[in-house]
Amino acid sequence: MRYIIIGAGAVGGAIGGRLAQSGREVVLVARGAHLAALREGGLRLRVPEGELTYRLPAVDGPEALGELRADDVLVLAVKTQDTEAALAAWGPAPVAGGGTAEGTLPLLCAQNGVEGQRLALRRFRHVYGICVWLPATHVEPGAVSAAGTPLTGMLHLGRYPHGTDGTLRRISADLEAAHFEAPVVPEVTRWQYAKLLGNLANAIEAVSGPLDNEAARALYARVRAEGEAVLAAAGIPWASAEEQREARGDKITLVPLPGAPRGGGSSWQSLARGTGSIEADHLNGEIVLLGRLHGIPAPLNELLQHLANTFARERRPAGSLPVAELVRLADTVATADRAERAGRADQVAQEKAS
């Protein structure tokens, strides 16, 4: 199989580089300065064993490849906010032997959150979800780092919305030959929603820096409690913390890499690179959406969604909001939400009494 990595940034570059290292055929899809650097000097993958360079085909879209091959696997690794554009570009691409990518090829969504695969299923017939546990950084154009050892990452795989198949087992075998553990599971969304709960901290880290103090950790606990209440009301199961610890164990340990400091997670990196967009609508915003659908308030997640989007839109520096100010804002919106709910309850009581 040939792997076409749509979005060869931190996660996509790490997966593509490791697959190439193991002898698999890989095409990288990128844009702008990153694409130019990939074409000029190849993909530089910084990992614990050193910097590895892979000169791989690098394109900006399907037109550059002509007809896709019937054995191609599309790995969607763009941020969720860029998903629609990627699906629109790659879905109609013709495939040798007849048909189009969206009707015949497998599409793996290597993304945070759950919305990307929902969007994909509107167009693509064969959609697979990945719960991505892969600490990686887009260091600079052409360079990606992945500091995990002995495994680079853990990628739970499953058909979306549920199930497994032979194609997925072949992909798993390729990934496991490339420094990943890639268990095939029948309900991949259980793992993705567990990851989503962890990713609710991304916005805190992005706007106020690492969760390395008690105030930030306490705020995240409140934000996560909102998320768990919303998922429970929606009837959505997630893998427990114990199940996650048992699966991961000590298989992925981060080590310092020369010239490749890991400043923060994916949302922090978006602000640090000044991309102008961030994935908060599909992380904290997913909890907000589900809360509104099921009548469960999520004011803290709504606040973080708003702040992260504001920081991205205005290109404010990552981590520049003091955590004390963030906590003050959180307390303010939580108090206002309680007052609003109390007012609604009083109004209902009065209507019943009359």
URGI-V590319 format. One record per backbone hydrogen bond with DSSP energy under -0.5 kcal/mol. CO is the residue of the C=O (numbers start at 1). NH is the residue of the N-H. E is the energy in kcal/mol with one decimal. If there is no record, write none. Layout:
BEGIN
co-><CO:CO>
nh-><NH:NH>
e-><E:E>
END
This chain:
BEGIN
co-><1:2:2:3:3:4:4:5:5:6:7:9:10:11:12:13:14:15:16:17:18:19:20:25:26:27:28:28:29:29:31:31:32:33:34:35:36:37:37:38:42:43:43:44:44:45:45:46:47:50:50:52:54:54:57:59:61:62:62:63:68:69:71:72:73:73:74:74:75:75:76:79:80:82:83:84:85:86:87:88:90:91:93:94:95:99:100:100:101:102:105:106:107:107:108:108:109:109:114:115:116:117:118:119:119:120:120:125:126:127:128:129:130:131:131:133:134:135:137:137:140:142:143:143:144:145:146:147:149:153:154:154:156:157:158:163:165:166:167:168:169:170:171:172:173:175:175:176:179:179:180:181:183:183:186:187:187:188:188:189:190:190:191:192:193:194:195:196:197:198:199:201:202:203:204:205:206:207:210:213:214:215:216:217:218:219:220:221:222:223:224:225:226:227:228:229:230:231:231:232:235:240:241:242:243:244:245:248:251:253:257:261:265:266:267:268:269:270:271:278:279:280:280:283:283:284:285:286:287:288:289:290:291:291:295:298:299:300:301:302:303:304:305:306:307:308:309:310:311:312:317:320:322:322:323:324:325:326:327:328:329:330:331:332:333:334:335:336:337:338:339:340:341:342:343:344:345:346:347:348:349:350>
nh-><25:4:73:5:27:6:75:7:29:77:9:13:14:15:16:17:18:19:20:21:22:24:23:3:57:5:30:59:7:8:34:35:36:37:38:39:40:41:42:42:44:45:54:46:144:47:52:146:50:47:52:45:43:56:28:30:64:65:66:66:96:72:2:106:4:75:76:108:6:77:110:82:83:86:87:88:89:90:91:92:93:102:101:68:98:95:103:104:105:125:126:74:109:128:76:110:111:130:118:119:120:121:122:122:123:123:124:127:107:160:109:158:132:133:156:154:136:147:139:145:143:44:139:140:46:137:48:255:253:181:133:156:131:185:129:159:169:170:171:172:173:174:175:176:177:178:180:179:152:153:182:155:157:185:163:190:191:191:192:193:194:239:195:196:197:198:199:200:200:201:202:205:206:207:208:209:319:321:212:217:218:219:220:221:222:223:224:225:226:227:228:229:230:231:232:233:234:235:236:235:237:244:245:246:247:248:249:251:151:149:260:263:269:270:271:272:273:275:274:281:282:283:285:286:287:288:289:290:291:292:293:294:295:296:297:302:303:304:305:306:307:308:309:310:311:312:313:314:316:315:320:322:325:326:327:328:329:330:331:332:333:334:335:336:337:338:339:340:341:342:343:344:345:346:347:348:349:350:351:352:353:354>
e-><-0.7:-0.6:-2.9:-0.7:-2.8:-0.9:-2.9:-1.2:-2.4:-2.8:-1.1:-2.3:-1.9:-2.5:-2.9:-2.8:-2.2:-2.4:-2.3:-2.3:-1.5:-2.4:-1.7:-2.8:-0.6:-3.1:-0.5:-2.6:-1.6:-1.9:-0.9:-1.3:-2.1:-2.3:-2.3:-2.3:-2.0:-2.9:-0.6:-1.4:-0.6:-0.7:-2.4:-0.7:-2.5:-0.7:-2.9:-2.7:-2.7:-2.4:-0.6:-3.5:-3.0:-1.2:-2.9:-2.1:-0.9:-1.8:-0.7:-0.9:-3.2:-1.7:-1.2:-0.6:-2.9:-0.5:-0.7:-3.2:-2.6:-0.9:-2.2:-2.3:-1.9:-1.6:-2.9:-2.5:-1.6:-2.5:-2.7:-0.5:-1.1:-2.5:-2.1:-2.9:-2.2:-2.2:-0.7:-1.6:-1.9:-2.7:-0.5:-2.4:-0.5:-2.8:-3.4:-0.9:-1.2:-1.3:-1.0:-2.6:-2.2:-2.1:-0.7:-0.9:-0.5:-1.6:-3.7:-0.7:-2.5:-2.7:-2.8:-1.7:-0.9:-0.6:-1.4:-2.7:-0.7:-0.7:-1.1:-2.8:-2.8:-3.0:-0.9:-1.3:-3.0:-2.5:-0.5:-1.6:-3.2:-1.8:-2.0:-0.5:-2.3:-3.2:-2.9:-2.8:-1.5:-2.0:-2.2:-2.6:-2.0:-1.9:-2.4:-2.6:-1.0:-1.7:-1.4:-0.5:-3.1:-0.9:-0.5:-3.0:-2.9:-0.6:-3.1:-1.3:-0.6:-0.7:-1.8:-2.8:-1.3:-2.2:-2.2:-2.4:-1.9:-1.4:-2.5:-0.8:-0.6:-1.6:-1.7:-2.4:-2.6:-2.3:-2.6:-1.9:-3.1:-3.0:-1.9:-2.2:-2.6:-2.0:-2.4:-2.0:-1.6:-2.4:-3.2:-2.1:-1.8:-1.9:-2.9:-2.3:-2.2:-2.6:-2.5:-2.1:-2.0:-0.5:-2.7:-1.0:-0.6:-2.3:-2.6:-2.5:-1.9:-2.5:-3.0:-2.5:-2.2:-1.4:-1.9:-0.9:-2.6:-1.7:-1.8:-2.8:-2.2:-2.0:-1.0:-0.5:-1.8:-1.3:-3.0:-0.7:-1.2:-2.1:-2.6:-2.5:-2.6:-2.2:-2.2:-1.8:-0.7:-2.6:-0.5:-2.1:-2.2:-2.3:-2.4:-2.2:-2.8:-2.7:-2.1:-2.3:-2.8:-2.2:-2.8:-2.6:-2.2:-0.8:-1.4:-0.7:-0.6:-2.0:-2.6:-2.0:-2.4:-2.4:-2.7:-2.1:-2.4:-2.2:-2.3:-2.3:-2.2:-2.2:-2.3:-2.4:-2.5:-2.4:-2.4:-2.2:-2.3:-2.3:-2.2:-2.4:-2.2:-2.5:-2.2:-2.3:-2.1:-1.8>
END
